[in-house]
Amino acid sequence: MTTINFSKLERNKFISIKKEQFIESVNHFAPNQKFTEMYNSIDWELFGTTDFQLFIGDLVSDIPLLIDSKNLLVVGDIKTPWLSNIEEGGALIVIGNIECDYYNHCWERVGLLSGNFVVNKFIVNAFQDSSLFVLGDLKTEFYYGNGIWITVAGNVEIEYGIGYCLDLNDPKKVFRPKNNKTKSLAYLNWTEKKDVHDCIELIRHEFPNMEYKTYKVELKSNKE
């Protein structure tokens, strides 16, 4: 394995690295023991063997950031209108804070955030076989986490939503939206059951001129 010379790494640039260097970078930039313990508790075999990128610096964009890296480590804050994971599997690790209007996770994907998670309008988290850990505070207007929760170490503020979050420090403690399911559905003018595809479409309508990767659709059998 080639050890990284961290003093010579370029900033504000996506750097492709090997899996071993990715893990080395996570351990090098780990901000505290709590982060390291959380990182070590996760089954990172989900990493796979290819596509590892490192970004050092703040990722600030006036347009949506579509994360198509299988595994991405960001050492810095992220700020964007829409932070979207469009690649299934792998991991997004952020050593810093995230602030955006919209956020969506993805299937079979792990997320680990060392700081605060502020999503001004809409979090979409209900993707099967995925997990998301926030070591700071979480705040959002609407949370869609039907059947899939976010584990949070800090405070949680959710105005509307479907689903809940769990307390990292007390697994028996549950964070729920301030408004119940009926009021939350009415807030979005939803009158019937919705899924993550509907949530993504709702967000896409806010960015009509943006091209977006098609999310996977579960194929249905043609047999009766």
N, C-alpha and C positions, 0 to 999 in steps of 0.2 A: 504493500500500500504506500502511495506517495503522501507524505504528511504535508498538510497545508501550511504555507508561510502566511499567517494571518496578517502580518504587518504590511504585506505587499498586495493584498487583495484589493481590487478596484471597487470603488463605491458607486452606487446608483447605476448598476449594471447587472443584468441577469447572467450569472456565471454557471456554466454546466460543470458538474463535478461527479465523482464516483460515489457509490453508496457509502463506502467506508469514510470518505471525506465529508459526506453529508452528516453522518452520525458524529464524527469528530467535531464538526462545526456547531452542531446543536449543543454538545457538551462544553465547547469552548465559550460560547456566548450565553450559556444558561445564566439568567440573572440572579437566581437564588436557589436555595436548597429545596424549597417547595416545588419549584418548577422541575428540578432534576428528579425529585421523587415521583412527580406525576408522569414525567416522560418515561421513566424506567418502569412504571406500572402498566404501560400500554403495550399491547402485542404489536410490535413494529414489523412483524413479518408481512404486514399489509403493504409495506414499502414496495415490495417487488424487487426487481433487480436492475431496472433501467429508469432513465429520465429523472435526474436529480439536479435541482437548481438552487442557487444561493443568491440572495439580493441583500446587500448591506446599504442602508439608507432609508429615508422615508419614501414610501410610494404614494405620491399625491397626484391625483388626476381629476380633471373636470369632466371626463367621460367615464363610462363603466370600465372596470377592470375585469376581464374574463380570464380566470386562471386555468390555463390548459396544460400546465406542468403537472406531471404525475405526482411529483414530490417537490414542494417548494418551501424553503426556509427564508423568511424575511426577518432581518435584524433591523427593526425600525418600525415606525407607525405607518398605518395604511389609512388613507382618506380618499374616498371616491363616491360618486352617486350610487353605484351598484357594484358590489363585490360578488362575483359569481364563480363558483367552482363548476367548470364544465367538463372536467375529466373525472371519470369514475375511478374509485380506488385510490390508493396512495394517501398522501398527507399534505396538509397545509399547516405549517408551524410558524407562528408570528411571535417574536420576542419584542413586544411593544403593544400598542393600542390599535384598535380598529374603530373608525367612525365612517359610517356610510348611511345612505337612505334606505337601501335595500341590500339584503344578503341572502344567498342561497347556498346550502351545503350540497352534497351529492351522494350518490349510492356508494356504499362500501368505502367511504372516505373518513379519515380521522382528522380532526382539527384540534390544535392546541394553541391557546392564546395566553400569554403571560400577563397581559394587562387588561384594560377595560374594553368592553364590547358595546358600543353605542350604535344602534341601528335605528335611525330616526322614524322610519315608517314600517318596514316589514321584514321579518325574519322567516325564511322557509327552511325548516330543519327536518321534516318528516321523510327522510330517505332511509330505506331499509339498509340494515347492516352498517350504519354509519354511527359516528360518535363525535361529540364536540365538547371540549373542556375549556372553561374560561376561569382563569385564576384571579381576575379582578372583578369589577362590577358588570352587570348586564342591564341595559335599558333599551326598551323599544316600545313602539306604539302598538304593533300587531305581531303576534307570535304564532306561527303555524308549526306545531310540533306534534301532530297527531300520532301517538304511539312511539315517538322517538324524542327523548328529552335532551336538554343541555345540562351538563354538570357545572355548577358555578360555585366558586369559593367566596365571592364577595356578595354584595347586595344585588337584588333583582327587582326591577320595576317594569311591569308589563301592563299596559292599559287594556288591550283587547287580545283575544287569542283563543286558540284551540290546542290544548295540551298543557304541559307544565315543565318546569325545570327542577332539578334536584340540587340540594346543598352538598357540596364536596365534603364539608366538615361534619355533616350530620345527615347520613343517608335517609333518615326517617323524615327529614324536613322537606316539604314540597313547596315550591313557589308557583303560584297560579296567577292568571290574569286578574286584574281588578274587576273586570266586567265578565259576566258569565257567558256561556256559549251562545245563548240566544241573542243577547245584546251584541256579541262580537260578530255573529253572522249578519245581523242587521246593519252593523257598521259598514260592512263591505257590500251590502245589498245582495248577499248570498241567501238563497232560499232553499238550496238543496245541497247534498253532500258534494264536497270538492276534494281534490287531491293535489299533489305537488305540481302536476302539469298545469292545472288551472291557476295555481299560484304564480308559476313562471309566466304564464300568458298575461296575467294581471300586471306583472312588472314590465313585461315587454311592451305593453301598451303605453308605458311612460317614456319609452325610447323607440318610437316608431321607425326611425331611420337607421337603426343599428342592426347589422347582421348578427345572427345568433345561432350557435350550434344547436341542432335538433337533439332534444333529450331522448333517451331510449324510451320505447313504449313496449310494455309487456305484450308479446304476441299472443293472440287468442286462437285456439284451435278452430278449424273450419268444421270439425265434426260436431254433429248434434249431440 
